[in-house]
Amino acid sequence: MEEAHGDSSKFVDWEQRWSREARRKQMPTLQSIVSKYQGAPGIIGMHGGLPPADAFPFSAFKCSLQSSSNDAAAAAAGSLSISDPPLVSAAQQYNMHAKGYPPLQSWARDIVCELHQPATLKSHPQNSSSSSNNTGTAQQQQQQQQPIGLDVAITPGASAALDAIARVLLNPGDAVLLEEFTYNHHAEAHLLPMGCELLPVPMDSAGLLPAALDAMLTQRSSAGLALPRLLYCIPTGQNPTGAVMGPERMRQVYELARKWDLIILEDDAYFWLQYPQGPEAVPGLNLRPGFLSIDVDGRVIRVDTLAKLLGPGFRLGWVAGPPALVNKVALYIAAISVGASSLSQVMIHQLLLQWGRPGLEAYVVQLQQRYARSAAAAEAAAAARLADIAEWQPIRAGMFMWVQIKGEGVDASPLMELGAAEKVMVVTGNLSPPAARASRCFCSAMSQSQGVSASSPAAAAAAPSQPGRRSKVAVGQMTSVGDQLANFNTCKQLAEQAAAAACTMLFLPECFSFIGASQPESLSKAEPLDGPAMARYRQLARDTGLWLSLGGFQETGPDPEHLYNCHVVLDASGATAAAYRKVHLFDVDVPDGPVLMESRTTAPGDKLVACDSPAGRLGLSVCYDLRFPEVYQTLTWGMGAEVLLVPSAFTKVTGKAHWEVLLRARAIECQCFVIAAAQAGTHNEKRESYGHALIIDPWGEVIGRLDDPQGTGIAVAELDFELLSAVRTKMPIREHRAKGRSQLAGQLP
């Protein structure tokens, strides 16, 4: 396989991988001192503020254990007692070890090594010229084969671990690869608030598709887009599809990670719940290993949890992977939460000691049998009741059954309400970002034979929008001047009008905050996105409850001579949902008009951006980008956009000639809604804008425009995603485009 983008002969250099936040994050000084000396013999601790052991309320702990046996002796032995004073004290004390309670951390490392046989613990000669050089010294040969190593750190559950890993490896706005249907909590609670661009990879019953992954990255590379460096996947009993990634599929994905220099974040919450042969032949601890078993480069970080094994209330799990990365994640968690609960760690470690390996395996076996029986019951019920209208894959691991309703354009969303009426809850797949727009659902196999769930197989970028979904929006038009406060007051009036019209989102034009009489004047107004000017608009979003598209803000640039023309989307809480820096700069001598050289004081961006919102999935652009159709095709077919945003300050001459025809063309060719907020009228003696703010549907029809094309105000329209779905179904441009590009391979730019 070609190694053009990653060098498989080199291990991962983590110093080049840390996020900006991770580079700044350090263990607090006092915490490191207390951790160093906690429990050391003979130390009288007067430095850390740790409560003394005799101040704690509990002197012992005793718990009864679940037992499936009817034998009285077995039931009597089914208890856990913790009375040793040091253990009782440790259970109530701060957890001052960054990697967790040492005995439990050691147990976790041992079980990871036993079950996964990590490749990073083995010697692997590097595929470099020096490794095959017979003249190399023995010391050089030994260095080339030195194992990378493996470390483990206890975490307060998987969610905290996933958040910490994202924080130490990603900067806001970075792209992340993940399965087209994924664990929505990680996407919604961690990645989207960071402003990450989610890149959904199509799947089948064995997980994400390697060919699709490679094609996506090749396309982004050819388009000059920033390449992601992190791949998030759930390889066992995938949430929500139940997919199980086999060893060969894992190998293919791992080789692509090497080719494209990706870090694999392996979230394996359902690892213990494997039952590929059904309830009569469960594997116990003879489980299919994960990516660690083939990770020769040290590019896999594995997240395990005890939530599905022992119980989520304990809030315990661990991360396993290259020591440098595990140490950084452990430091991050320790710095923000002082780690996992000491009581949970001590209690669970004592339970595992009491069980020993035979007891643990017996517990895992009965757990696997329980879930396998539930899965068999769910499949039998589906076969009896749904065979004519749906299809599904056999459940071989985890807790979920993923069912696809037959037929095109089926709306599965009513199943949630109908199921609730029958006292059975199912969840539709449109709630699983990034593929959050098609009619899909899934259910827990634990629901026995009552659960019903449905899905569509399309990837996010290709998925038909959920029929029946609508969103009322407002497009704004204004005449910005060289007074930021006056411009804000105008925007506030437009927002209040949009809120009064019960809109979910208001779209404002380029230069909404300021238009000066000269480029240096505009440059002088540049601020960071967390500055006082943007703070007004954040408060405006909170006050009105609207999402705001702020079409072009003078953001502080890369040097004193340049700013960024930044399109910012704020959610209703005022937080940044997305930020796009204008790529195509307007350097034009307009016939019978002004000479405009935007690049004199504006630096171009280098990344396309799409984000989810109450108004659909938005593809962001600014003004002059409109003349570059490949931008909008990538936003639509590559990034799943449903609504293309073109906030502008078009000149009067170019606007009259091209504005509406270009906007309608983008809507038609991309089968998207287009929302184009506009500057209008005379800003100063040097500058005049065309106006004519528009909302256009996927068929190219104008559905919203102001009565006064040069006035200040809003136009309101309802985005009907059933129409979008119908247009894409009746004229399948995406599929035809993919086929044509395949036939013309090498001939298209």
N, C-alpha and C positions, 0 to 999 in steps of 0.2 A: 504494500500500500504506500502511496506517495506520502512523504513526510515533509511537505513544503511548509507547513504552518507550525509544527511542533517538532522538537528534536528528541526522538525516543532514546538517544544515547545519553541524555542528561536527566538527572533527577530534578524534581520541582524545586526551584529557588523561591522559598517562601518570602524572603525579604522583598522580592519584587511583586508579591501578590497582595500584601496587606492593603486594606482600605486606608483612607486618610485618617479615619477615626482610630483604627487599630494601631497605626503608627504612633498616635498620641497617647493611647491608653497604656497606663502603667499601674502596677499593683500599688495601692496606697501604702505609704511608708510604714505607718503604725501597724496596718494589717500584716505586712510582710514580717515585721519584727515579732508580733504576737505568734504568727504561724511558725516562725523558726524555733521559738522556745517553748511553745505549748507542749506540755507533757514531759519536758526534759527533766531528768532526775535532779533533785536538789535545788531547782530554781524557785525562788520566792517571787511570784509575779505581782509587781506593783506598777505595771506599765500599761496594761491593756484594757482595764475596765471590765474584766471578766468576773461575773458573779462567783462567789465561792460555792463549792459543792454542797455545803450544809445549808445553803440558803434556798435550794430548790425544793419544791413541794413534794415530789415523789421520791420514795425510798426504794421502790421496786415496781416492776411491771409484770403482769401475768395475763396471757391471752389464751382463749380457747381456739383450737384450729378446726376447720371444717374436716369432716370425715365422712367418707361414703360407706364406711364399715358399720355393721350392726353389732360387732364384737365389743363387749364392755371393756375389756382390757385395752383394745386398740383405741376406744373412745377416751379412756382415762389418760392414755399417753398423748392424746391429741391436744397438748397445751404447750405454750412457750412461756418460760419464766426468765426474767432478767432481774437478778438481785445483787450481782457483784457490784460493789460501790463504784469502782472506776467506770464500769459500763453504764450504770444508772446515771452517773454524773455526765459522762460523755453524751448521753442521749438528750440531756437538757442544756448542754453548753453550746456556745457558738461553734459552728463548723469553720475552723480557721485554716484548714488545709485546702488549698485551691483546687486540688484534684479530688477532694472528697475524703470521707472517713477512710483512712488507709487500709484497714482490713477488707472493707467492701470494695474499694478500688482495686486491691490485689485480686480479689475473687473475680471481679468483672474482667480484668485483663486475662486471667487464666481461662475463663470460659470463652472469651473471644478467640484466644489462641487455639483452644481445643476444637471449637466448632468451625472456624474459618481458615485455620492454617495460613495466616497472613504471609503473603509473598515478600513483604518488606522485612521479614525476619530472616530471610534466606539471602545468600550471596548471589548476585546477578552481575556477571561481567558486562560492562558497558560496551555498546556497539560502536566504539570509536576507534580511530586508527591506532591510538596508543595501546589499546587493549590487545591488539593482534601483533604488536611490534615485539619481535623476539629479543630485541636488544634492551627492552625495558627492564628496570630493576625489579627484584622480587617485592620490594616495598611498594613500587608503583602498581604492580599487579594486585597486591593485597588491598591497596587503597581503592582500586577500581572495583573490587568485589565486596567492599565493606557493606553489610546490610544497612538499610535505611533505618530500621527499627520501628517500633510500634509503641504508642502510649495510649492510656485510657484515662478519662476523667469522668467522675460522677457528676451528673447534672440534675437540676430540679425538674425533671421531665423532659420529653422530647421537644415540646414547643419552645422552651427556653433555650435549648441547644440549637434548634433551627434558627431562632432569632439571632443568637450570638454568632453563629457561623456566617449568616448573612452580613452582620455588622462588621465582622473582621475581614471579609473578603470582597465586599461590594461597596461602591460609592453610589450616592443617589443618581438615578438615571441609567445605571448600568443595565445591560441586557442579560436576561437569565433564560436558559433553556429549561423546559419542563414538559411533562406529558400533556397532551391536549386536554385531558381531563385530569385534575389533580386535587390534592388535599387543599380545600379552599381556605382553611384557617391560615396556613403558611402564606398563601398568596395574598389574602386580604389583610391579615394582621401584621405581616412582616414585609413582604416584597413590595406591594403596592404603596403602602405609606412611605417607603423609601424612594418612591418614584421610579422603581425599576421597570424596564420594558420587558414584558413577558412574551417569550417566543414559544408557542405551543408546537410540539412535535407530534405528528400523527401516530396512532397506536393500533395494535391489533391485540389478540388475546394473549400474546406473549410480551406485551409491553411496547415501549416506543420502537418505531421502525428505523433501523440503522440507515437504510437507503434514503429515507425522508430526512433524517438528521443531516446526513452528508450533503444532500441536495440543498437544504436550507442554508447551511454554512457556506457552501460554494456560491450560492446566489448572493448572499450578503457580502462575501468577499469580492465578488465581481462587481457589485454595485458600489463598492467603496464604503460600506457601512461598518461601523464598529462591531467587532466580533465579540460574542459573549465568552466569558471565561469560566462560567459555572453551569453545570448540568444537574438539575434536581430531579431525582426519580425515586419511585417507591417500587422495588422489584418483586415484593412478595405480597400476594393478596391485595394488589394495588387499590388504594382509596381514590376514587370510588368504583373502579371497573372490575376489581377482583383479579386482574391480569397477573400472571406469574411468569417472570423472566427466567428462562432456562439457561444452562451454562453456555451454550453456543451463542445465544442472543447476547448474554453478558459479555462474552469475548468480543463480539462484533462491536458492541457499544464502546467497550474499553479501548479497542484499537482506534476507533474514531476519536475518542478522547485524547489519545496520544497524538493522532494526526493533527488535531485542531487545538492542542494544548489546553484541554478543558480540565477543570477540577470536577470530580463526581461527588455530589452530596447524596449519599445513599441513606434514605430514611426507611428503616425496615421495622416498623412498628408491629407488623403481623408475622415476623420471622418465626416465632414460636408456634404459630397456628397454621402449620403446613399439614395437609392430609391428602396427598395426591392419589392415594389408593382407596380413599373412603374410610369409614369408621372401623372397618374390620382389620385394617393393616396400617395403622398410623406409625409415623417414623420415630416418635419419641425424640431423643436428642441426635438421631442420625439425620440431620437436616441438611438441605441443599445450601452450601455456603454462599456468601455474598461476594461483592466485588473485591473485598480485601484479599481474597484467595488468589487473585490474578494481578494484583496491583504491584507491578515490578518497579514503577516509577515513584510511588508515594504520592499519588494524585487522588486518592479516595479518602473521604472522611465519612465514617459510618456513624449513624445515630441509632441507638437502641433504646428501648423503653421497657419498663416493667408494668406499664399501664395495662396492656392486654394480657400479660402473663400473671401478675399478682393482683394488680388493682391500681386504677388511676389516682386514687386518693393519697397514695404514698408519695406521689410526685418525684419519682426516681427514674433515672435512665443513665446512659453514659454515651460518650463519644469515643471513637477509636480511630486512630489513623497516625499519620506522621507526627513524631514528637513535637516539632516546631508548631504545627497547626493546633494540635491538642493543647499544648501549653498556652497558646494565645487565646483559644476559646475558654479554657479554664480560668485564665486571668480575667477575661471579660466578665464571665459569670460571677466570679468571686468579688469583683469590684462593684457590681451593681446589686448583688443579692446575698453576698456572703455564702453562696452555694446552697446545696440541697439541705433539707431538714435533717438535723442530727438525730432526732428521735426515729425518723423513718429509716435512716441509714443503719443505726445500731440495731433496731428491731429486725429489719430484713436480713442483715448479716447473720444475726443469731439464728433466725429461721433457716437460712441456707446451711449454716453449720450443723444445725440439728438434723436437717434432712439428709445432708451429704449428697453425693451424686445420685445414688439409687433413689432417694426420696424425691429429689428434684425431677428425675426422669419419670417416676411414677406419677407425679403431679402433672407434668407436661403431657403424658400419654392420656390421662383422663380428660384433660382440657381439650386436646386435639380430637378425641372421640366425641366429646360434647358438641363441638363446632361442626364436625363432619356429619353427625346425625342431623343437626339443624339444616346444614346445607342440602343433605339428601332429601329431607322433608320439603324444603322450599322448591327444589327441582321437581320433585314428584307432583307437588301442587301446581306448578307452572305447566308441566306436561299435561295434566288433567284439564286445566282451565284455559291455558293461553296458547296452546300449540298452533291454533289456526290464525292467530293475530300477532304473534311475537316470536322472537328467537333469542337464544342466550347461549353463553358458553358454560360448560361445567364448572362448578365451584371447586377449586382445589386448594385454596388457602384463604385465610383472613375471614372477614365478617360480611362481605358484600356480594350481592347477586346483581348483575348488570344485564338488563333486558332491553332489547331493541324492538320497538313496535314496528311491524311491517308497514310499508307504504311511505310515500313522500308527503312531506308537509304535515305530519301528524302532530297535534298539539297535546303533549303529555302533561302540561302544567296543571290542568284540573285534577289530576290524580291526587295531589297533596290534599286539597280540600275534600274531595270525595272519600279518600282514604281516612282522613281524620273523622269524618262523619260515621265511618264504620269502625272507629277506634283502632285504626292501623295507620301508622305514618310511613310514607315513602318520601323520597326527596328527588326532585327532578334534576337532571344533569346540567340544566342551564344555570344552576347555582354553583357550578364548579368552574372557577376561572382557571385558565384564560378563555376556555371555550364556553362562554357564558351566554350564548345567544341561540342555541338550538334547543329543540324539544327533546329533553333527555331526563331520565331519573334513575335512581338506584335505591336499593333497600338492604337492610341488614339480614344476613342469613339467620341470625338469631330469632327473627320474627316468625320462624317456622313456616307454615304453609300460607300464612295470611298475606305476606308482603307481595306487592306487585310493583315492578319498576320498568322503565322504558328509556331508550336512548336513540339518537341518530348517529351514524358512523362518521359523519363528516368532520374534518378538522376545523379549528376555529376560523381560520381565514376563509374557508369554503362553506361554513355552516349557514343554512338558511336562518334568518332571524325568527325568533319565536313568534308565531302568529298570535295576534291579539295584543301584543305589546305596543303601547303608545306613549309618547312623551310630548308635552306641550312646552315649546321653547320660544324665546324672543331674540330677534336679531336687532342690534342697536346701530344707530347712525348719529353722528355728531360732528361738530366743527371744533376740533381742538385748537387751542391757542397757546401762547407762551406764558401761561399762568396755571401751575399745577393744581392749586386749590380750586380755581374756577372750573377746570376740567373735571376734577373729582366731584364737584357739586353737580355737574351735568350727568356724570355716570351714576351718581346716587339717585337722581331723578329717574333715569332710565331703569335702574334696578327696582325702585319702588313701583314703577309702572308694571314691570314684569312680574313682580311678586303679587301685585293686585290682580293681575290677569291669571294667577295660579300657574305660572310657568315654573318649570324645574330648573331652568338654566337660562342665563343671559349671555349673549355673545357681543363683545365690544370690539371696535376696530383697532387696527394698527395705530400706534402713536396716541392711544387713548389718554395717556397721562400728560403728554407735552408735545407741542410742535413749535420749535423756535424759528427765529428769522434767519438763523445761520447754523451750519453744522457744529461749529465750536460751542454755540449756545446749547444745543442739544447734548453735546458731549459733557458739558458741565453739569448736567442733571443726572448723569448716570449714577445708579446706586446698586448695591447688591440686593438680591431678592428678599433678604431679611431686613432691609432698611426701612426708614420711616414712610417713604412714599407708598411702597407695597403694603405696609401695615394698615394704611387707611382702607385699602381694598379688601384685605383679609377681614377687617372688622365689618365692612359692608356685607360681605358674604354671610358672616354670622348674624348680622342684624336682619337681613332679608330672608335668610334660609335658602338662598340661591347658590347653585354652582355658577362660577363666573369664568368665562373665557376672555382673558385680557390679551388682546390681539397683537401687541407689540410694545414691550416695555424697554426703556433705556437701561439695560443692566450693565453694571461695571464689567469692562472688558478685560482682555489679557494684558493690556499695557495702557499707559496714560493717554495714548493717542487714539484709542479705539474702544468702543462699547459693543455690546451684543444687542441685536434687535430680537428680544426674547418674547415668545408667545407663552403665556403662563395660564394654566388652568387651576383654579382654586375650588376645593370642595366646599360644602355648606358650612363646615367648621372653620374655614379660612386656611386650611392646610393646602400645601402645594400638591396637586394630583399629578401634574406633568409640567414640563418646561421644555420648549423647543426653541433653539437659536436659529434664526433665519439663515438658510444656506446660500440661496441665490441673491446676490446683491445687485441693486438697480444702478448700473453705471451706463447711462443712456443720454444721448443728445436728442431730445424729443423734437421732431419737426414742428416748427411754429410754436415751440414750447420751451420749457427750461432745460438747462443742462444739469443733470443730476448724477453725482458721483458718490454713491452711498459708501463705497469702499474706503473713501478718504478717512472716515471716522468710525466705520463699523467693521468688525471682524466677523467672518462667516462662521456658522456652526458646522458641525461635522457628523450629525446624527439625526436620523428621522425618529419621530416619536408618535406613538399612539397610546391612548389610555381609555379605560372604561369609565363611564359616567351614567347618571340617570337618563341622559339623552342618547344613550347608545355608546358604542365604541368609537371614539373620536380619533381622526387622523389630523395632526396639526401641521399647518403651514403658515406662511406669511406672504401676502401680496404678490411680489414678482415670481415667487415659486409657481404661481398659477400657469406660467408659460412652459412648464417642464412636466409633461404628462407622466413621465416615469416616476416622479415623486409620488403621485397619487395612486398609480398602479401598484407601487411597492407598499404603500400604506394600506391599500385594500387587499390585494391578493397575497401579500407577504406578511401583513401585520393585523389583518382581520378588521380593518376599519369599516364602519357602516355609515359614518357621518364625516364628511371632509370639511374642514374649517379653513376659510380663506379670508381672514381679517386683512383689510387693505386700506391704503391711501392712494388709490389710482389717480393719476393725473387726468385732467379733463379731456385732453386730446386722446390719450390711449384708452381711456374708459369708454368714450363715445364709440370708438372703433371696435374694441375687442372685449370689453368687460363681460357682458351677458353671454355672448357666444362661447367664450372660453369656459365660463362657469357651467353652462348647460352641457358643454362637451365633456367636462370632467364628470358630471353626474351621470351622463349616459354611458360613457365608456367604462366607468368603474361601478356602475349600478349602485350608487350611493346617494344619500342626501348630501347636499352641499349647502353650507351656511356661510354667507359672505357679509360680515359686518363691514361698514364703509365709513370713511371720512367724507365730508361733503362741504362744499362752499369754500369761501375765502378765509384762509388762516392768517395771512399777513400779505403784505404787498408783493411778496415773491412767490407765494404758493397758493394753489387752488386745487381742490379735489373734486372728483366726479360724482360721488354719492351712489345712489341706486343700490342700497343694501338689499340682499335677496336671500330667500330660502327656496331651494329647488329640490324636487323629489327625484327618485332613481330613474324615472322615465323621462326626465328632462323638463318637466313642467314646473313653472314658477308657482309656488304655493304661498309665498309671503313676500310682500314688498310694501314700502311706505307710500302713503298717498302723495306726499311731497318728496320727490326723489332727491331734493337738495336740503330738506329740512332735518331737524333734530327730533328723534323719537324712536319708537320700536315698531317692528312688525311681528305679529304672533302667528305661529302655525303649529299644527300637530303633526309630529312625525309618526307615521303609521308603518310599523315594521312588518305588518302583514303584507303591505304593498311591496316592500323591499324583497321579502321572501318570494312573492309571486313573480316579480320581475326577474329575479335570479333563477328561479325554477323554469320559467317559460323560455328564457334565453340564456342558457348556461355558458356565459362568456368565459368564466374561470376555467371550466373543463376544456373548452375549445382552445383557449389561450395556451394552456399547458400542452395540449396535443400539438398545436402549431409550433410552439417554441421547441418542442422535441424534434419535430420534422425539420426545423430550420437551425438545428444546433450548430453553433459556430458562426452563423451568419448574422445574428442579432447582437447588438451591443449589450 
